[in-house]
Amino acid sequence: MQTSADIRSRRDLFAAAIFVTVALAFALEAWTYPMGTALRMGPGFIPLLLAILLAILGLVIGITSLRKHERVERTPIPWKGIALVSLALVVFGEFGAALGLVPVVFVGTAIVALASARNTPVSALAIAGAMSLLCWVVFKIGLGITLPTFGPLFY
């Protein structure tokens, strides 16, 4: 007979396998770009570093899933969250250049924040504002990315 602990362990093990698989795919793609050095990073450096971190996280989840023996009830699939996060990714990919960094981060973050039942529309807007400011400071001022702060739709 199947217990709740078996269900949880398989879910965590499956998630770990997904993490490691995605990490390997990103690492293989990142490897095709110049790596550079730690002081003069090439375009493949950060993706490879993130892929390694994701693989480590996947391995940790996989190892801990083999040791878990807790009872977990089945829960419904969070379709609202899946749909809103997917929508935010599409909005970012499709409208990033047209909207610019600050607006696209604001809209994408607001959409993702609404995926949580704990967030109200006001808190989602506050989170989006804070994330937009943070991304502007880090990516525009700190790293000088080429994505405009406000895109052509605002001119």
C-alpha positions as a Markdown table, in Angstrom:
| # | Residue | x | y | z |
|---|---|---|---|---|
| 1 | Met | 0.0 | 0.0 | 0.0 |
| 2 | Gln | 1.2 | 3.5 | -0.8 |
| 3 | Thr | 1.7 | 5.9 | 2.1 |
| 4 | Ser | 1.8 | 9.7 | 2.0 |
| 5 | Ala | 5.5 | 9.6 | 2.8 |
| 6 | Asp | 6.1 | 7.6 | -0.4 |
| 7 | Ile | 4.2 | 10.2 | -2.4 |
| 8 | Arg | 6.3 | 13.0 | -0.9 |
| 9 | Ser | 9.6 | 11.3 | -1.5 |
| 10 | Arg | 8.7 | 10.6 | -5.1 |
| 11 | Arg | 7.6 | 14.2 | -5.6 |
| 12 | Asp | 10.9 | 15.5 | -4.2 |
| 13 | Leu | 12.9 | 13.0 | -6.1 |
| 14 | Phe | 11.1 | 13.9 | -9.3 |
| 15 | Ala | 11.7 | 17.6 | -8.6 |
| 16 | Ala | 15.4 | 16.9 | -8.0 |
| 17 | Ala | 15.6 | 15.1 | -11.4 |
| 18 | Ile | 14.0 | 18.1 | -13.1 |
| 19 | Phe | 16.4 | 20.5 | -11.5 |
| 20 | Val | 19.5 | 18.5 | -12.4 |
| 21 | Thr | 18.2 | 17.9 | -16.0 |
| 22 | Val | 17.5 | 21.7 | -16.5 |
| 23 | Ala | 20.9 | 22.5 | -15.0 |
| 24 | Leu | 22.7 | 20.1 | -17.4 |
| 25 | Ala | 20.9 | 21.6 | -20.4 |
| 26 | Phe | 21.8 | 25.1 | -19.3 |
| 27 | Ala | 25.4 | 24.1 | -18.5 |
| 28 | Leu | 25.8 | 22.5 | -22.0 |
| 29 | Glu | 24.5 | 25.6 | -23.7 |
| 30 | Ala | 26.6 | 28.0 | -21.5 |
| 31 | Trp | 29.7 | 26.0 | -22.3 |
| 32 | Thr | 29.3 | 27.1 | -26.0 |
| 33 | Tyr | 29.9 | 30.7 | -25.0 |
| 34 | Pro | 33.2 | 32.3 | -23.9 |
| 35 | Met | 33.7 | 31.9 | -20.1 |
| 36 | Gly | 36.2 | 34.7 | -19.5 |
| 37 | Thr | 37.6 | 35.0 | -16.0 |
| 38 | Ala | 36.2 | 35.8 | -12.6 |
| 39 | Leu | 37.2 | 39.5 | -13.1 |
| 40 | Arg | 36.3 | 39.7 | -16.8 |
| 41 | Met | 33.3 | 37.4 | -17.1 |
| 42 | Gly | 32.3 | 36.2 | -20.5 |
| 43 | Pro | 28.7 | 35.6 | -21.6 |
| 44 | Gly | 28.8 | 32.0 | -20.5 |
| 45 | Phe | 30.2 | 32.5 | -17.0 |
| 46 | Ile | 27.0 | 33.4 | -15.0 |
| 47 | Pro | 24.7 | 30.9 | -16.8 |
| 48 | Leu | 27.3 | 28.1 | -16.1 |
| 49 | Leu | 27.6 | 29.3 | -12.5 |
| 50 | Leu | 23.8 | 29.3 | -12.0 |
| 51 | Ala | 23.5 | 25.9 | -13.7 |
| 52 | Ile | 26.1 | 24.5 | -11.2 |
| 53 | Leu | 24.2 | 26.0 | -8.3 |
| 54 | Leu | 20.9 | 24.5 | -9.6 |
| 55 | Ala | 22.4 | 21.1 | -10.0 |
| 56 | Ile | 23.8 | 21.3 | -6.4 |
| 57 | Leu | 20.3 | 22.3 | -5.2 |
| 58 | Gly | 18.8 | 19.4 | -7.1 |
| 59 | Leu | 21.2 | 16.9 | -5.7 |
| 60 | Val | 20.5 | 18.2 | -2.1 |
| 61 | Ile | 16.8 | 17.9 | -2.7 |
| 62 | Gly | 17.2 | 14.4 | -4.1 |
| 63 | Ile | 19.4 | 13.2 | -1.2 |
| 64 | Thr | 17.1 | 14.7 | 1.4 |
| 65 | Ser | 14.0 | 13.1 | -0.3 |
| 66 | Leu | 15.5 | 9.7 | 0.3 |
| 67 | Arg | 15.6 | 10.4 | 4.1 |
| 68 | Lys | 12.2 | 12.0 | 4.5 |
| 69 | His | 9.5 | 10.1 | 6.4 |
| 70 | Glu | 6.8 | 12.7 | 6.9 |
| 71 | Arg | 3.1 | 12.5 | 6.2 |
| 72 | Val | 2.0 | 14.8 | 3.5 |
| 73 | Glu | -1.6 | 15.1 | 2.2 |
| 74 | Arg | -2.2 | 15.4 | -1.5 |
| 75 | Thr | -3.0 | 18.9 | -2.5 |
| 76 | Pro | -4.6 | 20.2 | -5.7 |
| 77 | Ile | -2.4 | 21.4 | -8.5 |
| 78 | Pro | -2.0 | 25.3 | -8.2 |
| 79 | Trp | -3.2 | 26.0 | -11.8 |
| 80 | Lys | -3.7 | 29.7 | -11.1 |
| 81 | Gly | 0.0 | 30.1 | -10.0 |
| 82 | Ile | 1.3 | 28.1 | -12.9 |
| 83 | Ala | -0.8 | 30.2 | -15.4 |
| 84 | Leu | 0.3 | 33.5 | -13.8 |
| 85 | Val | 4.0 | 32.7 | -13.7 |
| 86 | Ser | 3.9 | 31.4 | -17.3 |
| 87 | Leu | 2.1 | 34.6 | -18.3 |
| 88 | Ala | 4.7 | 36.8 | -16.6 |
| 89 | Leu | 7.5 | 34.9 | -18.5 |
| 90 | Val | 5.7 | 35.5 | -21.8 |
| 91 | Val | 5.1 | 39.2 | -21.0 |
| 92 | Phe | 8.8 | 39.6 | -20.1 |
| 93 | Gly | 10.0 | 37.8 | -23.3 |
| 94 | Glu | 7.6 | 39.5 | -25.7 |
| 95 | Phe | 7.4 | 43.0 | -24.3 |
| 96 | Gly | 10.8 | 43.6 | -22.6 |
| 97 | Ala | 12.3 | 45.6 | -25.5 |
| 98 | Ala | 9.1 | 47.6 | -26.1 |
| 99 | Leu | 8.3 | 48.4 | -22.5 |
| 100 | Gly | 11.8 | 48.7 | -21.1 |
| 101 | Leu | 13.4 | 47.3 | -18.0 |
| 102 | Val | 11.4 | 49.1 | -15.2 |
| 103 | Pro | 7.9 | 48.6 | -16.7 |
| 104 | Val | 8.4 | 45.0 | -17.8 |
| 105 | Val | 9.8 | 44.1 | -14.4 |
| 106 | Phe | 7.0 | 45.9 | -12.7 |
| 107 | Val | 4.3 | 44.1 | -14.7 |
| 108 | Gly | 6.0 | 40.7 | -14.5 |
| 109 | Thr | 6.5 | 40.9 | -10.8 |
| 110 | Ala | 2.9 | 42.1 | -10.2 |
| 111 | Ile | 1.6 | 39.2 | -12.2 |
| 112 | Val | 3.8 | 36.7 | -10.3 |
| 113 | Ala | 2.9 | 38.3 | -6.9 |
| 114 | Leu | -0.8 | 37.8 | -7.6 |
| 115 | Ala | -0.1 | 34.0 | -8.1 |
| 116 | Ser | 0.1 | 33.8 | -4.3 |
| 117 | Ala | -3.2 | 33.7 | -2.4 |
| 118 | Arg | -1.4 | 35.5 | 0.4 |
| 119 | Asn | -0.9 | 38.7 | -1.6 |
| 120 | Thr | -3.5 | 41.4 | -2.2 |
| 121 | Pro | -3.4 | 43.6 | -5.2 |
| 122 | Val | -1.9 | 46.4 | -3.1 |
| 123 | Ser | 0.9 | 44.2 | -1.8 |
| 124 | Ala | 1.5 | 42.9 | -5.3 |
| 125 | Leu | 2.0 | 46.5 | -6.5 |
| 126 | Ala | 4.3 | 47.2 | -3.6 |
| 127 | Ile | 6.4 | 44.2 | -4.3 |
| 128 | Ala | 6.5 | 45.1 | -8.0 |
| 129 | Gly | 7.6 | 48.6 | -7.2 |
| 130 | Ala | 10.4 | 47.4 | -5.0 |
| 131 | Met | 11.6 | 44.8 | -7.5 |
| 132 | Ser | 11.5 | 47.4 | -10.3 |
| 133 | Leu | 13.7 | 49.8 | -8.3 |
| 134 | Leu | 16.1 | 47.0 | -7.3 |
| 135 | Cys | 16.4 | 45.8 | -10.9 |
| 136 | Trp | 17.0 | 49.3 | -12.1 |
| 137 | Val | 19.8 | 49.9 | -9.5 |
| 138 | Val | 21.5 | 46.5 | -10.1 |
| 139 | Phe | 21.1 | 46.0 | -13.8 |
| 140 | Lys | 20.9 | 49.5 | -15.3 |
| 141 | Ile | 23.2 | 51.5 | -12.9 |
| 142 | Gly | 25.4 | 48.7 | -11.6 |
| 143 | Leu | 25.8 | 46.5 | -14.8 |
| 144 | Gly | 24.8 | 48.9 | -17.5 |
| 145 | Ile | 22.7 | 46.5 | -19.5 |
| 146 | Thr | 21.5 | 47.5 | -22.9 |
| 147 | Leu | 17.8 | 47.1 | -22.3 |
| 148 | Pro | 16.4 | 50.6 | -22.1 |
| 149 | Thr | 15.0 | 51.8 | -18.8 |
| 150 | Phe | 11.7 | 52.8 | -20.5 |
| 151 | Gly | 11.1 | 51.4 | -24.0 |
| 152 | Pro | 9.8 | 53.0 | -27.2 |
| 153 | Leu | 6.2 | 52.6 | -26.0 |
| 154 | Phe | 6.8 | 55.5 | -23.6 |
| 155 | Tyr | 8.3 | 57.9 | -26.1 |
